[in-house]
């Protein structure tokens, strides 16, 4: 799905962590700002500060790291088995706006609110 072999591992685990509202990938604000989301490159988070804030949330619970999502029962259970290896939130609070949901649809990407 993503354009990378693996997502960046968060460089710190403080208040600056954010999770993608679509795929639940966790990275720091700066990492999303510099490189976007490896699973959701069509959001262009790395090109627009406002888009980054609309596509991510600081309100999430739990964290799972998966080095091989396609072969992990936990990744299948969490519906992240088709995503790149990385750190993911177990659940996120919030939803993508209708405009961003339409962007997912335009890119033939199913969006399921978590």
C-alpha atoms as an extended CHARMM CRD file, in Angstrom:
* protein
*
       114  EXT
         1         1  UNK       CA              0.0000000000        0.0000000000        0.0000000000  PROA      1               0.0000000000
         2         2  UNK       CA              2.6380000000        2.4930000000        1.0290000000  PROA      2               0.0000000000
         3         3  UNK       CA              5.5490000000        3.7010000000       -1.0200000000  PROA      3               0.0000000000
         4         4  UNK       CA              8.1740000000        2.6950000000        1.5300000000  PROA      4               0.0000000000
         5         5  UNK       CA              9.5390000000       -0.5720000000        2.8680000000  PROA      5               0.0000000000
         6         6  UNK       CA              8.8640000000        0.5160000000        6.4530000000  PROA      6               0.0000000000
         7         7  UNK       CA              7.5780000000        3.5470000000        8.3090000000  PROA      7               0.0000000000
         8         8  UNK       CA              9.8510000000        5.6800000000       10.4230000000  PROA      8               0.0000000000
         9         9  UNK       CA              9.9730000000        4.7120000000       14.0740000000  PROA      9               0.0000000000
        10        10  UNK       CA              8.9300000000        7.6130000000       16.3170000000  PROA      10              0.0000000000
        11        11  UNK       CA             12.0120000000        9.4800000000       17.4830000000  PROA      11              0.0000000000
        12        12  UNK       CA             10.4530000000       10.2130000000       20.8580000000  PROA      12              0.0000000000
        13        13  UNK       CA              7.4550000000        9.0880000000       22.8480000000  PROA      13              0.0000000000
        14        14  UNK       CA              6.1930000000       12.3360000000       24.3060000000  PROA      14              0.0000000000
        15        15  UNK       CA              3.2690000000       14.6300000000       23.6520000000  PROA      15              0.0000000000
        16        16  UNK       CA              4.3500000000       15.3230000000       20.0670000000  PROA      16              0.0000000000
        17        17  UNK       CA              3.1990000000       11.8820000000       18.8930000000  PROA      17              0.0000000000
        18        18  UNK       CA              0.3370000000       11.7670000000       16.4170000000  PROA      18              0.0000000000
        19        19  UNK       CA             -1.5680000000        8.9430000000       14.7260000000  PROA      19              0.0000000000
        20        20  UNK       CA             -2.9200000000        8.9320000000       11.1740000000  PROA      20              0.0000000000
        21        21  UNK       CA             -6.7220000000        8.9070000000       11.2890000000  PROA      21              0.0000000000
        22        22  UNK       CA             -6.9120000000        6.4700000000        8.3730000000  PROA      22              0.0000000000
        23        23  UNK       CA             -4.2290000000        3.8490000000        9.0490000000  PROA      23              0.0000000000
        24        24  UNK       CA             -3.3260000000        4.6610000000       12.7030000000  PROA      24              0.0000000000
        25        25  UNK       CA              0.4280000000        4.9130000000       11.9650000000  PROA      25              0.0000000000
        26        26  UNK       CA              2.1900000000        6.7000000000       14.8280000000  PROA      26              0.0000000000
        27        27  UNK       CA              5.0230000000        9.1640000000       14.2860000000  PROA      27              0.0000000000
        28        28  UNK       CA              6.0220000000       12.5230000000       15.6840000000  PROA      28              0.0000000000
        29        29  UNK       CA              4.5240000000       15.6940000000       14.2590000000  PROA      29              0.0000000000
        30        30  UNK       CA              7.9060000000       16.5260000000       12.6960000000  PROA      30              0.0000000000
        31        31  UNK       CA              8.1800000000       13.0940000000       11.0530000000  PROA      31              0.0000000000
        32        32  UNK       CA              4.7390000000       13.4370000000        9.4610000000  PROA      32              0.0000000000
        33        33  UNK       CA              5.6340000000       16.9930000000        8.4050000000  PROA      33              0.0000000000
        34        34  UNK       CA              8.9140000000       15.9120000000        6.7650000000  PROA      34              0.0000000000
        35        35  UNK       CA              7.8370000000       12.6000000000        5.2130000000  PROA      35              0.0000000000
        36        36  UNK       CA              4.0580000000       12.3100000000        5.3300000000  PROA      36              0.0000000000
        37        37  UNK       CA              2.3730000000        8.9820000000        5.9980000000  PROA      37              0.0000000000
        38        38  UNK       CA              3.9360000000        5.9380000000        4.3530000000  PROA      38              0.0000000000
        39        39  UNK       CA              0.5270000000        4.2380000000        4.0660000000  PROA      39              0.0000000000
        40        40  UNK       CA             -1.4060000000        7.3190000000        2.9280000000  PROA      40              0.0000000000
        41        41  UNK       CA              0.8600000000        9.3310000000        0.5870000000  PROA      41              0.0000000000
        42        42  UNK       CA             -2.2010000000       10.7440000000       -1.2410000000  PROA      42              0.0000000000
        43        43  UNK       CA             -2.9330000000       12.9170000000        1.8260000000  PROA      43              0.0000000000
        44        44  UNK       CA              0.2230000000       14.9620000000        1.0560000000  PROA      44              0.0000000000
        45        45  UNK       CA              0.7370000000       15.6920000000        4.7540000000  PROA      45              0.0000000000
        46        46  UNK       CA              4.3450000000       16.5790000000        4.0450000000  PROA      46              0.0000000000
        47        47  UNK       CA              3.2440000000       19.4630000000        1.8150000000  PROA      47              0.0000000000
        48        48  UNK       CA              0.6090000000       21.1590000000        3.9740000000  PROA      48              0.0000000000
        49        49  UNK       CA              0.6890000000       21.8540000000        7.7040000000  PROA      49              0.0000000000
        50        50  UNK       CA             -3.0990000000       22.1980000000        7.8590000000  PROA      50              0.0000000000
        51        51  UNK       CA             -3.5620000000       18.8640000000        6.0510000000  PROA      51              0.0000000000
        52        52  UNK       CA             -1.2820000000       17.1650000000        8.5830000000  PROA      52              0.0000000000
        53        53  UNK       CA             -3.4560000000       18.4090000000       11.4360000000  PROA      53              0.0000000000
        54        54  UNK       CA             -6.6370000000       17.3130000000        9.6170000000  PROA      54              0.0000000000
        55        55  UNK       CA             -5.3020000000       13.7990000000        8.9100000000  PROA      55              0.0000000000
        56        56  UNK       CA             -3.7320000000       12.9940000000       12.2760000000  PROA      56              0.0000000000
        57        57  UNK       CA             -4.6960000000       13.0960000000       15.9330000000  PROA      57              0.0000000000
        58        58  UNK       CA             -2.8360000000       13.2620000000       19.2160000000  PROA      58              0.0000000000
        59        59  UNK       CA             -5.7560000000       11.4020000000       20.8120000000  PROA      59              0.0000000000
        60        60  UNK       CA             -5.1010000000        7.6770000000       20.5690000000  PROA      60              0.0000000000
        61        61  UNK       CA             -4.7140000000        4.7090000000       22.8800000000  PROA      61              0.0000000000
        62        62  UNK       CA             -2.2540000000        1.8600000000       22.9030000000  PROA      62              0.0000000000
        63        63  UNK       CA              0.6440000000        1.1690000000       20.6210000000  PROA      63              0.0000000000
        64        64  UNK       CA              1.7440000000       -1.8880000000       18.6960000000  PROA      64              0.0000000000
        65        65  UNK       CA              4.9340000000       -2.2230000000       16.6890000000  PROA      65              0.0000000000
        66        66  UNK       CA              4.8760000000       -4.6470000000       13.8110000000  PROA      66              0.0000000000
        67        67  UNK       CA              7.9730000000       -5.6240000000       11.8600000000  PROA      67              0.0000000000
        68        68  UNK       CA              6.1150000000       -8.0270000000        9.5500000000  PROA      68              0.0000000000
        69        69  UNK       CA              2.4260000000       -7.0610000000        9.4160000000  PROA      69              0.0000000000
        70        70  UNK       CA              1.5470000000       -9.4750000000        6.6070000000  PROA      70              0.0000000000
        71        71  UNK       CA              2.5140000000      -12.4700000000        8.7680000000  PROA      71              0.0000000000
        72        72  UNK       CA              1.1860000000      -11.2430000000       12.1110000000  PROA      72              0.0000000000
        73        73  UNK       CA             -2.0950000000      -12.4760000000       13.5580000000  PROA      73              0.0000000000
        74        74  UNK       CA             -2.2230000000       -9.3330000000       15.7040000000  PROA      74              0.0000000000
        75        75  UNK       CA             -1.7970000000       -7.1400000000       12.6130000000  PROA      75              0.0000000000
        76        76  UNK       CA             -4.5830000000       -9.0410000000       10.8370000000  PROA      76              0.0000000000
        77        77  UNK       CA             -6.8180000000       -8.6630000000       13.9000000000  PROA      77              0.0000000000
        78        78  UNK       CA             -6.1060000000       -4.9140000000       14.0120000000  PROA      78              0.0000000000
        79        79  UNK       CA             -6.5540000000       -4.6290000000       10.2200000000  PROA      79              0.0000000000
        80        80  UNK       CA             -3.0310000000       -3.2850000000        9.6370000000  PROA      80              0.0000000000
        81        81  UNK       CA             -1.6340000000       -6.3690000000        7.8780000000  PROA      81              0.0000000000
        82        82  UNK       CA             -1.4800000000       -4.6120000000        4.4930000000  PROA      82              0.0000000000
        83        83  UNK       CA              0.3360000000       -1.5870000000        5.8640000000  PROA      83              0.0000000000
        84        84  UNK       CA              4.0860000000       -1.0060000000        6.0740000000  PROA      84              0.0000000000
        85        85  UNK       CA              5.9990000000       -2.1550000000        9.1540000000  PROA      85              0.0000000000
        86        86  UNK       CA              5.8860000000        0.4890000000       11.8810000000  PROA      86              0.0000000000
        87        87  UNK       CA              4.2430000000        1.6340000000       15.0990000000  PROA      87              0.0000000000
        88        88  UNK       CA              0.4360000000        1.7970000000       15.1480000000  PROA      88              0.0000000000
        89        89  UNK       CA             -2.2340000000        3.0010000000       17.5720000000  PROA      89              0.0000000000
        90        90  UNK       CA             -4.6950000000        0.4020000000       18.8180000000  PROA      90              0.0000000000
        91        91  UNK       CA             -7.4720000000        2.9750000000       18.4950000000  PROA      91              0.0000000000
        92        92  UNK       CA             -7.7800000000        6.6300000000       17.5480000000  PROA      92              0.0000000000
        93        93  UNK       CA            -10.2870000000        9.3010000000       18.5100000000  PROA      93              0.0000000000
        94        94  UNK       CA            -11.6670000000       11.3220000000       15.6320000000  PROA      94              0.0000000000
        95        95  UNK       CA            -12.6030000000       10.8890000000       11.9950000000  PROA      95              0.0000000000
        96        96  UNK       CA            -11.4620000000       12.2420000000        8.6750000000  PROA      96              0.0000000000
        97        97  UNK       CA            -13.5050000000       15.1200000000        7.2780000000  PROA      97              0.0000000000
        98        98  UNK       CA            -15.9010000000       14.3900000000        4.4310000000  PROA      98              0.0000000000
        99        99  UNK       CA            -13.4440000000       16.0340000000        2.0160000000  PROA      99              0.0000000000
       100       100  UNK       CA            -10.6510000000       13.6830000000        3.1170000000  PROA      100             0.0000000000
       101       101  UNK       CA            -12.9830000000       10.6800000000        3.0260000000  PROA      101             0.0000000000
       102       102  UNK       CA            -13.7690000000       11.6250000000       -0.5800000000  PROA      102             0.0000000000
       103       103  UNK       CA            -10.0250000000       11.8420000000       -1.2770000000  PROA      103             0.0000000000
       104       104  UNK       CA             -9.6720000000        8.2650000000       -0.0230000000  PROA      104             0.0000000000
       105       105  UNK       CA            -12.5110000000        7.1890000000       -2.3110000000  PROA      105             0.0000000000
       106       106  UNK       CA            -10.9350000000        9.0280000000       -5.2720000000  PROA      106             0.0000000000
       107       107  UNK       CA             -7.7660000000        6.9770000000       -4.6700000000  PROA      107             0.0000000000
       108       108  UNK       CA             -9.7310000000        3.6940000000       -4.4200000000  PROA      108             0.0000000000
       109       109  UNK       CA             -8.8490000000        3.4670000000       -0.7200000000  PROA      109             0.0000000000
       110       110  UNK       CA            -11.4770000000        2.2240000000        1.7080000000  PROA      110             0.0000000000
       111       111  UNK       CA            -11.7900000000        4.3880000000        4.8010000000  PROA      111             0.0000000000
       112       112  UNK       CA            -13.1970000000        2.7280000000        7.9010000000  PROA      112             0.0000000000
       113       113  UNK       CA            -13.5050000000        5.0450000000       10.9250000000  PROA      113             0.0000000000
       114       114  UNK       CA            -11.6710000000        3.4840000000       13.8660000000  PROA      114             0.0000000000
